[in-house]
Amino acid sequence: MEKQSDLLLDIQHLHTAYRLQGNFYDAADDINLTLKRDEILAIVGESGSGKSTIASSIIGLYDHKNTRVTGDILYNELNLVGLNESLFNKIRGNNIGMIFQDPLASLNPLMKVGDQVAETLYYHTDMNEKQRVTRVIELFNQVGMPRPEEMYNMYPHELSGGLRQRVVIAMAIACKPEIIIADEPTTALDVTIQAQILDLLESIQKESHSGIILITHDLGVVAETADEVAVMYAGQIVEKADVKTIFEHPLHPYTRSLLNSMPQSDDEDEELHVIQGTVPSLKNMPRTGDRFAARIPWIPASAHEDEPKVHEVEPGHFVRCTCWQEFHFLDDDSNKEVVKNK
Ligand SMILES: Nc1ncnc2c1ncn2[C@@H]1O[C@H](COP(=O)(O)OP(=O)(O)OP(=O)(O)O)[C@@H](O)[C@H]1O
């Protein structure tokens, strides 16, 4: 049986709405998710599907005047929804580490990278200066920075993108957080460096027994690293299962379309299925019916539930709506485009 303490985060009925011209619109709509110790949970979906909205709701980094967060985000006994800022400041960095897409934006250009990591330790631990420097060198070693002592005194612009992201990761894990949220941590990096950073995240997770939420639009990244996967479309989770099930037995038409659009080879002329259309903007989001229906118009309206519910089709495998039962790809090439596979 699962130990109570294995559950790190329990997100229930999370709604995050942004104010646009006076009205609030849900960008995350009734999100239910759990994160366990020793688990990498990937949240995957196209741009605009609401992935980063979930991340910012968890860590409480949003414009409180124009963002409304309701529901529960339970971290142990604590509900992070509505938590006061001084408590949040203690939890951020200490219990929950954050890695963003663009390491340059996360770092202060005018400060030595070693001092930036040491600063996190200054705020969250009672280490003295010497201990902090020692710990930073240890962290730089852990994240695979060559010549850590030398690196300590460098400025962000003197480092490559991959090394900068290692600094950000060192900062995120400095206080051994139980939870790490990585929002597109490899998107800004070269392909070869991407794999190294993913390997690093995995080894950190194994060593520290933390839980990682990995936000990505890249199913290749998911296949390589995730244990559990939540597929998001237009603010909602449309499918959730373990990684093997998502790749070997996907059901929701959106998950199947995403998988179908993945390159199968390195051939630049490979024909890729492109999902026609885009995620609707917040204001244009249909608030009733199946939000994905518009992108699979060849599936009859009767296949969709009027108010799609999430069904547990097998233990641990959740799918929104029953339309998957009638879903098929088009036989002709009308939803297929030749796009450069790079
Ligand atoms: N602060 C904000 N104010 C208003 N609308 C916002 C705000 N942040 C995000 N949105 C909108 O909310 C929706 C979800 O955005 P979000 O960034 O969470 O998606 P995402 O899946 O992370 O996409 P991306 O990968 O492009 O960041 C989008 O329609 C976006 O335009």
Ligand as a Chemical Component Dictionary entry (heavy atoms), coordinates in Angstrom:
data_LIG
# 
_chem_comp.id                   LIG 
_chem_comp.type                 NON-POLYMER 
_chem_comp.pdbx_formal_charge   0 
_chem_comp.three_letter_code    LIG 
# 
loop_
_chem_comp_atom.comp_id 
_chem_comp_atom.atom_id 
_chem_comp_atom.alt_atom_id 
_chem_comp_atom.type_symbol 
_chem_comp_atom.charge 
_chem_comp_atom.model_Cartn_x 
_chem_comp_atom.model_Cartn_y 
_chem_comp_atom.model_Cartn_z 
_chem_comp_atom.pdbx_ordinal 
LIG N1  N1  N 0 -0.957 36.342 -17.331 1  
LIG C1  C1  C 0 -1.830 36.002 -18.278 2  
LIG N2  N2  N 0 -2.876 36.809 -18.583 3  
LIG C2  C2  C 0 -3.775 36.471 -19.525 4  
LIG N3  N3  N 0 -3.739 35.328 -20.241 5  
LIG C3  C3  C 0 -2.728 34.473 -19.978 6  
LIG C4  C4  C 0 -1.721 34.774 -18.997 7  
LIG N4  N4  N 0 -0.841 33.737 -18.969 8  
LIG C5  C5  C 0 -1.268 32.846 -19.888 9  
LIG N5  N5  N 0 -2.399 33.287 -20.480 10 
LIG C6  C6  C 0 -3.209 32.557 -21.481 11 
LIG O1  O1  O 0 -3.609 31.344 -20.869 12 
LIG C7  C7  C 0 -3.562 30.262 -21.800 13 
LIG C8  C8  C 0 -2.642 29.181 -21.267 14 
LIG O2  O2  O 0 -1.306 29.699 -21.262 15 
LIG P1  P1  P 0 -0.070 28.883 -20.678 16 
LIG O3  O3  O 0 1.131  29.737 -20.811 17 
LIG O4  O4  O 0 -0.419 28.334 -19.344 18 
LIG O5  O5  O 0 0.016  27.657 -21.722 19 
LIG P2  P2  P 0 1.226  26.703 -22.016 20 
LIG O6  O6  O 0 0.618  25.406 -22.368 21 
LIG O7  O7  O 0 2.197  26.731 -20.913 22 
LIG O8  O8  O 0 1.846  27.355 -23.325 23 
LIG P3  P3  P 0 3.360  27.827 -23.607 24 
LIG O9  O9  O 0 4.110  26.560 -23.814 25 
LIG O10 O10 O 0 3.239  28.653 -24.841 26 
LIG O11 O11 O 0 3.782  28.606 -22.393 27 
LIG C9  C9  C 0 -3.125 30.881 -23.114 28 
LIG O12 O12 O 0 -4.278 31.180 -23.872 29 
LIG C10 C10 C 0 -2.405 32.143 -22.701 30 
LIG O13 O13 O 0 -2.467 33.124 -23.711 31 
# 
loop_
_chem_comp_bond.comp_id 
_chem_comp_bond.atom_id_1 
_chem_comp_bond.atom_id_2 
_chem_comp_bond.value_order 
_chem_comp_bond.pdbx_ordinal 
LIG N1  C1  SING 1  
LIG C1  N2  SING 2  
LIG C1  C4  DOUB 3  
LIG N2  C2  DOUB 4  
LIG C2  N3  SING 5  
LIG N3  C3  DOUB 6  
LIG C3  C4  SING 7  
LIG C3  N5  SING 8  
LIG C4  N4  SING 9  
LIG N4  C5  DOUB 10 
LIG C5  N5  SING 11 
LIG N5  C6  SING 12 
LIG C6  O1  SING 13 
LIG C6  C10 SING 14 
LIG O1  C7  SING 15 
LIG C7  C8  SING 16 
LIG C7  C9  SING 17 
LIG C8  O2  SING 18 
LIG O2  P1  SING 19 
LIG P1  O3  DOUB 20 
LIG P1  O4  SING 21 
LIG P1  O5  SING 22 
LIG O5  P2  SING 23 
LIG P2  O6  DOUB 24 
LIG P2  O7  SING 25 
LIG P2  O8  SING 26 
LIG O8  P3  SING 27 
LIG P3  O9  DOUB 28 
LIG P3  O10 SING 29 
LIG P3  O11 SING 30 
LIG C9  O12 SING 31 
LIG C9  C10 SING 32 
LIG C10 O13 SING 33 
# 
